[in-house]
């Protein structure tokens, strides 16, 4: 493969909702929630924030880091399960905002939490075929959960954007290979007439998240004839804090390899942004030559696995950019009432 990450950017809203604040409303034990989910708080959008604004901020950061003319971006794809419009693409809003229009293709992607990584694979195909010079893939979501549901403790907000191009001077990370594992496993869903998603409880674990994540990662390792010992870092989709650690252990990755990209305890599960923000956190600290495994998961169900080798370009413009940790640490706590207002939970 000759594809690479040319630039990347993230955005995480500054507002946070603590587990204790949610537990106070629903009369649950916050200590039990924290132990069970490994989540302390989550990021939530402000009154004027949605998937489109989150995607724009992440996209602008990616363009700034890549130092390219946005007019050279021939494709913009936004993966999300919380697009602001039922009929109106988010991708065109983003493309206009970063001044990439009008000579490009754009579309919204849906595949639950792996919509963003599916967009990366699509951009790779366009770049490899020579149809575009650069493609932008975005994974972004806002907190999607029913009041009082277990997801309310973990469903956060944030997004990541990646610019894909040929592996040339200035590339941040070469994409050595990708592998997907997909089945029709309905572990999580939301019909168009429903306000909130539903989930299959225990069914979401072994037959869904673990089966697909392990199968995609294992398939890629076999394809590239690599072992976990050949990697420096690994990042997995983070529905909570425990699942990625557990799947990493089963695959043979040490905890030290996974924790640099483990953000769920501080910002929750950012759905389509989860793996992309986690990967960005690793790229923020990685050195040229480091090898990274990134595996997404999307309910429905499927996983995309990527092997990346960090290039010298990772150092370009790095000091001038906000890092993932900067967004994590810049926060303001809000009460549950403000959260319900910003999310329009009171119908």
N, C-alpha and C positions, 0 to 999 in steps of 0.2 A: 504493500500500500504506500501511497505517496501523499496521504492527507496529514494535516497537522492542525493543531490549535494555534492560530495566529494572534489571538487576543481573547481575553475573558474578562467578565465583569459581573458583579453581584449587586443586589440591593436588598436590604432587610429593614422593614419599618422600625422606627425607634420605640414604639409603644410595646409594653410587655404586660402580660396578665399572669399573676402567680397562681400556682396550684392551690395555695391556701385561699385565695380570693374566690376561686370556683367552688372549692369544697365548702366554704362558708355558706354559699347559696343553696347547695344541694345536700348539705348535712352529711358529707362523707369525711373519711379520715385522710387528711393530706399526707400523713406519714406513710400510710399504706399505698396511696397513689404513687408517691415518689419512689417507694421501693419497687413497686410492681412495674412501673413504666420508665423509671430512670429519667423523669422529666421534672424540672424545678419551676419552669415558667415557659411562656411561649410568646412569640412576636405576633402582633395583631395590627391590621391596617388602620390608619387614621380615617377621619371622616371623608377626606378628599383622596383616598388611595384605593386603588383596585388593581386587578391583574394588568391592565393596560399601563398604568402609571409605574407600577413596579417593573414591568418589562422594559419600559422606556429608560428608566434610570440604569438598569443593568446593561442595556444595550449601549447607552452612551458611554458608560465606563469601559465596555469592551472595545469600542471604537477608539477611545482615548488611549487605551493601553496598546492597541495594535498599531496606532499611528498610520492608519490608512485613510484614503479618500472614501467616504461612505458611498459615493457614486459607483465604486467598483464592487459593491456588494450586490450580487445578482439574485439572491434569494433570502427572504426573511420568513422564518417559521416560528410560531409561538405555540408551545405545548402547554396546556392547562386544563383543569376541570372546573375552573371558575371564571371562564371568559365573561366579561361584563355584558355582552350582547348575545342573545340567542341566535339572531340573524344579523350579523355585522362583524367582519373579521377584526380581531385584535391586531393581527400582523400588519395591516395597512396603516393603522394608527402609529405603530412603532416605526415602520419604514418611513413615514412622513416626518416623524419627530426627529429621526437621526439623519434626515435629508438624503435618503437612499433612493427615493422615488424619482422618475416614474419607470425607469427601464429595469424592472426586476420582476420576479415571480414571488408571490406571498400567499400564505395559507395558515390557518389555525389547525393545530394537531390535537387529537384527543386519544389518550390511552392511559387514563388515570395518572398515576405518579411517574410513569415512564414516557410521557408524551414528549418531554424535552430531549431525552436521549434518542428517541425515534427520529426527532428532527435533526439531531447530529448525524445519524446514519444517512438520512436523505441528503443533507448537505455534502457529506463525504462522496456520495454517488455522483452528484452534480459536479463536484470539483474534480474527481477522478476521471470523469468522462470528458472534461473540458468545456462543459456547457456554461459554467460560471467560473469567475476567478475566485470569488469569495462567497460563502454562504453563512448566514447567521442563524443559529439555533438557540431558542430561549425556552426555559422551563420556569414557569412562575405560577403561583397560586396564592389565594387568600384563605383564611381559616374557614374551612367548610365542615360544619358539625352541627348537629341538633342540640339545643339546650338540654343539659343534663346527661347527654350521651357520653360514653367513655372517651370518644374522640375529642370532646370539648377540651380535655386536659392536654391534648397533644397537637391538635391541628393548628399550625402556625401560618405565617405569611412571609413570603420572600421569593426571590427569583435569581436565576443565573443565566448569563448570555455567553455564548461561545462563537467566535468567528473561525470558520474552517476554511483553509486554503491549502496550497501545495506546500510540501516540506522544503522550504527554502531558508536562506539567511533571515534571521529574525523570528523564526518559528519558536513558539513557547514549548510545545510538546508534540512529538511525532506520534501519530496513531498507528501502532504496529498491527493491530487487528481488532476485529469486533465479532461477536457471536451472540445470537439471540435464541431464547427458548420460549415458545408461546403455545398456550392451549386455551380452550374455552372453559375457564374455571371461574364461575361467578361468585367471587368472595366479597365483592363490594360493588354497589351500584346506586344509581339515582335516576329514576324515570323523569322525563321532561316535565311532568305535572307535579313533581314532588319538590319541596323546598330544601330538603336535607337528604344526604346520602344514608344508605343503610349498609350494614355489614353482617357477615355470616358468623360472627363470634369466633369460636375456636376453629372454625373451618378456615379462617384466614391465615392460620399458622402453617402447619405441616404440609397440607396439600397445595397451598397457594404460595406464600412468601418463600418458605424454605426450599420447596421443591424447585421452583423456577429460578431462584437466585443461585442455588448450588448447581443446578443443571447448566445455566448459562456460564457461570464462572468455570466450572469443570470442563465444559465444551471448549472454551477459549484456551484454557491451559493445555488441553490435549492438542488442539489445532496448532498452537505455537510451540509445543513441546517444551513447556515451562513448568516450574513448580512454584509453590508459595515462597520458597527460599530465594527465588530469583527476583523477588520484588522488595522494594523499600517501603511502599505504602499501599494500603488498600482502603477503598471506601465503598460502602454498601448503602442501599436505600434505608432510610431511618424512620420507620413508622413509630418507633419508640427507641429508647436507649439500649434495650437488651437484645433485640433481634439482630442488629448488625454485629454485635460482639459474639453472639451465639453462632451465627452463620460463618463468621470469620474463623472461629475456633474449630468448627467442623471441617472447614476447608484446609486448615493448617496454618492460618495467619495469626501472628502473635497480637496481643492486645496493643502493644506499642506501635504496631503498624497501622492500626485502625483508629486509635484515639485522636490523632491530629485532625481528622476529618469528621469526628463525631460531634455534631452540634446540637442534637436533639435536646439534651438537658437544658440548654439555654434559649433556644428559639422554637422548639417543637418540630413537628413534621411539616415541612414546607411543601409536601406533595410533589408536584412536578419539579420544584426547585431543589428538592432534598439532595439527590446525588450530585447535581451540578454545583450547588453551593459547597457541599462537602469536598468535592474535587477541587474547587477553587481555593478552599482553605489549605489544602495540601500543596497546590501549586504556589501559594503565597510563601511557603517555607522550603520548597523543594530546590535541589541543586541540579545542574546539568549532569545527565547520566543516570539520575534516579528513575526507577521503573515503577509505575503505578497501575494498580488494577482498580477499575471503577465498574460497579455493577448496579444498575437501577432495577426497580421492580414496579410494575403497574398492575393493579387489580384488574381482573378480567380474563386472562392474566398473562403476564409476560415479563421477561427480564432481558436487558441488553447489557452485555459485558464488553469492556474496552481495555486494551493494554496500551499504555502510553509510556514513551521514553522522553524525559525532560531534555530540552535543547538549550543551547547557550542563550537564545533569545529571551529566556525567562527573566534575565537580568535587565533587559531593556525597559526603561521607563518605570521600573518597579518601585523606586523610592517616591515617585510622584503620585502613586495611586493609593486609594483607600483599600485596605485589606479587609478580608472577611471579619477578622477579629476586631477591627475598628467598628464595624457595624454592630457586632455582637455586644460590645462594651458600651456603645452610645445608646442609652435606653432611658425610658421614663415609664414608671409603673402607673397603671390606670385601674380604677375600680370596675367591678363587674357591670355596673349600670352604664358606664361610658362605653364599655365593650358592646353591650347589647344595642346601644344607640348607633355606634359606628357600623355594626354588622346588620342593623335593621332586623333584629331578632324578634321584636315585638310586632306581631302582625295585627 
